[in-house]
Amino acid sequence: MRQEYTTLPPRRWPNLSSAGDPAWFPQLRQIGPWSHRELVALAHPWPVSWLYPPRRGDSPRIVNLFAGPGGWEVGLQILADGGTPFDVVGVELNENAAATARAAGFRRVVADVRHLDPTHPALRYVEGLIVSAPCITWSPAGLRQGHAYENLELLLDMLPLALEATVGHWHDDGECDEADSCLICTDPVWDGNCGWTGPLITRNDAREPISRMTDPDIGLVAESALWALSLSACYDNLQWLAMEQSSALPAIVTDAIGEVLEMADWCDAAHWKLDAADAGLASHRRRTYLVAARHRYVKFNAVDPSDPVPARTAAEALGWPAGVRVNTRGQRSTPGGNEWSADRTAPAITGRSRSAYWAHDPQRRLGLAEVALLVGMPADHPWVGSPSAQFQQTGDVVPPTEAARVLGPLVRRPSHDPVRRYLANLYGPRSQAAAARSVAASHARRGAAIVSATPALPGLDAFAAPESAPFARPARPSR
């Protein structure tokens, strides 16, 4: 019986989902034995079109876990370079970040990743998986709890359990040493051949070590392995995985994830630490990235720029005069100082940038649009939420330029020239003028409502399972 752990957040059914696609065909049309309403209910919370095999020329389907406000999608737009866009659905629990992404036209399922089923029938033809689990448990802001020996050991214990919960273990031909209890040997239709046993435990069993961690979010890193192995074990269409995490993530964790994928017959995996400033971003952004491919070797050296990229200063990016210094902490001094020079590449942007201002002019605050440009997002990206929530999203977002150069080798798209063109436009006069106007109008815009570009579907409660529906609605747990 599947066990629920008290350390997990309260179960939340998907809501505010813009992932479904009620306009994919006329709502009154009958498709085979199912009505439009039944198909939407079956596909929920994923797009209806994902229930069907992709047609010739269709875009690759990609699931984006812990998707945030849209950095990965903007990166994929850079790679598309005006061509056919990618077919992406993101999962994000933070409603502000999900609303921001939806306002920008990206699809989001608002749900806890651990409460979704990676073997859902709508995910059968997914080709790519992106995972950006929250990184605070590895950073000083989260007291580095993930680095504690006990927590790290429990996380490493989860990875072989992920194998047991998905592909099982490899059974050689002939009976094993435990033929009386082996699930393969005791299978009445077993033909004596070797192969994978299939899942031996549930995914919640694999998550059991979470209950003994001091912070359950530490275990979110293992979702990359659980989802990748679940998709590739149940369906044979997943081609690649891209994972982003704090630069403080111990290499032993990324090594272990790569080893687990290799044990499940993935062909190639690599991980490294990248700084977005090395590719031309106007702020430093150091992160750990892991990429893996199932059936081919990937030219991971394509991630590095072919030619050296000159450092870009914050002043150049934002059109500021020379000599500006930005104060980040008022009169409070820290070992790292409380000011940085805009004549250099800006330090890593965090949610606290909301309080930053020009040192010689305290009334001149760092605007949200300017912060967006520093992290590589468009000046007009429609951030949603309170001012604190909006600035926090800029501190959490994956820089689109990094997303593009990490995903380029996986989706077989060149990234160097598109990234250069994107940055030239991002830091061009038009964007700088838009950012300046945003700063001037920031007080007037505060609290203004933003209308989503992608309408939300009703939540699961709005779907009553018809008698002929080809699925069973799960019972909602009591609160």
N, C-alpha and C positions, 0 to 999 in steps of 0.2 A: 504494500500500500504506500502511496506517495506521501511523504512527510513534509509538513510546512514548518519552517524554523522561525522562532520568535525574533531572531536577529535580523531577519529580512524586513523591509518596510511593509506596511499594510498593503494587501493585494489591491491593485487598482486595475480596473478594466479599461481598455483603451477608450479614450474620449477625445473630443476635439480633433478627430482624425480627418485630415484632408487627403488621406492616401487612397481611399476608395474612389471609384471613377463611375458615377452614375450616368455620365454622358457618353460612355464608351459605345453604347448602342441605344436606340430608342427605348424608353422605359416601358412602353406598352407591348414591345415585341417579345414573342416567346422564343427562347433559344434552346432548341432540343426539348427535353422534358422539364426545363426550369424556367421560371419567370425571372424577369429582371430583379425583382425584390429578393427572390431566393438566391440568386447568384451573388448579389451584394452581401447578403447575410453569410453565404458560404465563404466569400473572399475576405470579409471583414477581419482585420482592419486594413488589409492590403488591397491593391487595385483589382478590380474585376478582370481587367485585361490580363493580369498575371496568372489567372487560372488556365490560360490557353498557351499553347506553344508559340514562341516568337515567330513572326513571319519574316520572310526574306527582307533584309534592309532594316529590320527593327533595331532599336538601340539596345545595347547590353543592359540587363537588369542588375541593379546594385542595391544592396541593403546597407544602410549607414547607421550603425548603433552608437548611442550617445552622440547624436548628430549635431547638437548645438545650433547656433544661429545661422549656419549656412556656409562656413568656410570651405568645407570639402566640396560642396556643390559649385561654389564660385570657381574653385580650382578645376573642376571638371568642365566648366564652361570655358576656361582658358584653354584646356586641351581640345575641346570641340572646335575652338577657333572659328566660330561662325558656321560650322557644319552641323550635322545631326547631333542633337543633345543626347546625353545619357539618361536612362530611365532609372531614376533614383528615388527611393523612399527611405526617409530617416526616422529613427525612433529616438525620442527625447522625453525625459520625465519632467524637466524644468519647463513650466508652461510659458514663462516669458521668452526663453530661448526658442521654444517651438513656435510661439506666435510671431517672433521676429522672422524666423525662416519662412513661415507661411505668408507673411506680409511681403516677403521678397519673391514669392512665387514657388517656393519649394514645398514638397509634401512632407508632412510629419505625422507620425503616430505618437500620441502622448501616452506613454506607458512605461512601466519598469521593464527593462530588457529581460529580467529573470522570470517575468510572468508571461512572456510570449513563447510560442512553440516554434523552434527553428525547423520543424518538420511539417509545418503548415502546408497544405497542398498548393497554396498560391506561391510558395517559395521554390517550387520544383525547378524552375528555369532560371534561377538567380545565378549570375556568373561571377559577381564580385561582392566581397564583404569588407566593410570598413568598420573599425572599432576604435573609439577614442574614449576609453573609460576615464572617469574623473581621476585627477592626479594628485589631489590635495593630500592624500594619505602618505605620499612619498616626499612631500616638500616640507620645509620648515613651518609653513602655515598650518599644516596638519600634524605638526609635532613629529613628523617622520615615523609615524606608527608602523608603516609597512616595513621599515627596516629592522624592527624589533625581531630578535631571533625566533621567538615562538610564532609570530605572525608570518614571517618569511617561510618557515618550515611548513606551516599549514597551507600556505599558498602553493608551495612546491608539491605538497601532497595532493592538491586538487588536480594537477595536470595529468598524472597517470589515471586518476579516477575519471577524467574526461574521456580518456581512451576507453575505459571499461563501460562508460555510459553511451558510447556511440558505435565504434567499430568492434569493441570487445578485445579479444586477443587472437593472434594467429594460431590456428590449429593445424599441425602437420598431419600428413596422411597417416592412416593407421590409428589404432587406439592409443590414448595417452596413459600416463601413469595413474590417473584417477578416472578410469573408464566408468566406474560405477556412479560417479557423481558429475562427471563432465557433461555439460549441456549439449555438446556436439555428439559425443559418443552415445549418449542415451537417446538421441533424437531417432525416432523409429524410421524416418525416411532418409537418414544420413547414408550417403553412398560411399563413404570411406575416403573421399577426397579431402585435400587440405583447403583452408580458406579462413576468412574472418568469422568469428563466432557470432558477431552481432552484439547489441547491447546486453550487458550482464547485470547492470544496475540502472537506476533512473538518473536523470540529470539532477534531481534534487538530492539523490544520494551522493553524487559527485560534489555537490555544494555543501555537504555536511560540515567540512572543516570551518566554514564561515561562522558557525555557531560558537566556535571557540576562539575567534579572533577578537581583539579589542575594538576593532572598527570593521563592520561588515563590508564597507566599501573597498577594503583591501582585496577582497575576493573578486571584484569586478574585472580585474586584469585577466582572470582565467576565462571570462566569457568569450574572449577571442578564440580560444581553443575549443570551448564547448560548442559555439555556434559553427565554427569552420568545420569541425569534425562531424557535427550533426548533419549539416547540409551535404557534405561530401559522402557521408555514409548512407544517408537516406536517398539522396538524389545524386546523380553523377554529372551535374552540370556546373557546380562551383569550380571556378578556375583559379581564383587568387584571393589573397587576404592582405589587407594593409592595416597595421595597428599603429596608433600614436599614443605616446605616454610621456610622462615627465622625464627630463634628462637625468633625474636622480634615481630612476628605476634601476635596480641592480642588474648587471649584465647576466647574472645567474638565472634571472627570471626569463629574459628574452631567449637565452640559450636553451632553457628547459622547454619553452613553447616551441622553438624550432625543432628540438629533438622529438617532441611528441608528434609534431606534424610529419617529420621524417619517418617515424615508426608507423604512421598511417599511410605511408607511400606517397607523401607529397614530394615533389621532385627537388625543389630549390627553396631556400630561405636565407635571409640575411637581415642584419639589424645594424644600425649605426646611429650616432648622435649628429644632428644637423642644426646649424644656426641659420635662420632665414636671412640674416644680414649678409651671409656669404653669397646669396643669389640676388642681392640688390634691394632687399627690404630696408626701410629707413629705421627699423628698430631691431634689436637683438631678440631672437626667439629660439632658444635652444630646447630641442625636444628629442626623445628617442623614437625611432621609427623601426618597425619590423614589417617586412614584406615577404610573401611566400607565394609560390606558384605550384600547381599540382602536376601538370603534365609537360612542363617545359622549363628550360633554364632561362633566366631573365638577365638581361644586361644591366645589372644594378649600378655599374659604373656610369651609366647614362644619367644618374641622378646629379652628379657633379657637373657644374658648368664647363663647357668645352674650352672657354677662355676665361681668364680672371675677370671678375666683376668688380669695378671700383666701388669702394664704400660710399654709401649715400647718407648724407647728413640729414637730420631732422629739418633743419632750416631750408635745405634745398627741396626737400619733399613737400614742405608746407608753404613755401614762398615767404619765409620770414626774413627779416633783416639779420645781418651778421651780429654776433655778440649777445644774443638772447640766452639767458640761463633760466632754466625751469626749476622752480621750487616745488618739492613734492611733499614735504612734511612740516611746513611752517617753520617755527622756531626750534622744533625738536630735531636734534642731530642724532645720527646713527653712525656706526662704524663705516657704512658705505656713503655717508654724506647725505645731505638733504637737497642737493641741487645737481642738475646735469646740464651740460652745454649743448645747445641746439646746433652748434657747429660741428658736432660729431654724431655718429649714429646713436639714436636714443637707446637707453637701456630697455629691458623687457617691460612691456606695458602690463599693468595689473589693474584690478578694479579700483584701486585707490587713486588712479590718475584723475578721478573726478575732482579732487581737491588741489590739483597742480595748477600753478599760475606762473606768469613771468616774474622773475625775482625783482626786476626794477619797476614793475607795474602790477601790484597785487590784484588790481581790478580786472586784469586781462587773464582770464582763466583758459585753460586748455579745453577746447571744445570737443564734443563727442565726435563730430565729423573729422576733426583733426586726429583724434585718437584712432578712429577707424582707418584713416590713411596710413598711420604709422604701423598698424598691424596688417596692412595689405587689403583691407576691405574698401569697397567704394564709399565715397563721401556721402552718398545719398542712401546708403543701406538703411532700411526702415527699422531701427532698433525699437523694441517694444518693452514696456515696463516702467518702473520708477527710474529716476536718474541713476540711483545706485545699481539697480538691476541692469540697466543698459551698459554702464561702464564695466560692470562685472563681466558681461558677455564679451566685450572687446578683449578683456584679459584672458578669457577662456578659449576664444575662437582659434581654430587652426588656420594659420595664414594661407590664403588661397595659392600663393606662389609655391609654398612648401607642398601643399596638396597636389599641385600640378606636377612638380618634379618627382614626387614619390610615386604617384599613380601612373605617370607617363609610361615607364617600362612595362607596367602590368597591363595597361589597356592598349599598348603598342601605338602610342601617339608621341610624337616629338614634343618636348617641353621647353627647350632652351629659347628658341625664337618666340613662341607664344608668350612665355613669361616675360621676356624683354619688352615685347610690345605692350603687354598688360601694364607693366610698371611704368613705361614711358607715358601711357595714357593716364594711369592712376596719379602720377605725380606731375601731370601737365597743368597748364594754366587754367583749364576749365574746372578740374577737380579742386585746385587750390582756391579758385574763386568761390566754388560751391561751399567749401569748408569755411571760408571767411564769412560768407553770408549766414551760414549755420550758426557760427559763433555769435554774430550780431543779433540773430533772432532767437537765441537759445531760450531766453526767459519767456518769450511769447509762445514758443512751441512746447514748453514744459507741460506735461499732462495732456497734450492733445491726443485724441484717439487716432489710431492708424487702422485703416480698413484692410483686411487681408486680401491678398491677390488670389488666394486659393480658398474657396469656401469650405467650411468644415462640414463633415458628415455627422449625423447623430451618433451618439455613443451606442454601446452594445445593447443597452436597455431598450432602445427604440426598435430593435429587431425582435419580433416574436417569431420563434421558429415555426414555420408552417409544417403541416403534417408531411408534406412531400419533400421537404427540404433535405438534401443529402448530407446533413450533418446533425450532430447532437449538441444542443446548447449546454455548456457546462453549468453546473449549479453555482450560484454566486455564494461565496462564503459569508457566514454571519459576522457581523462586526462586534 
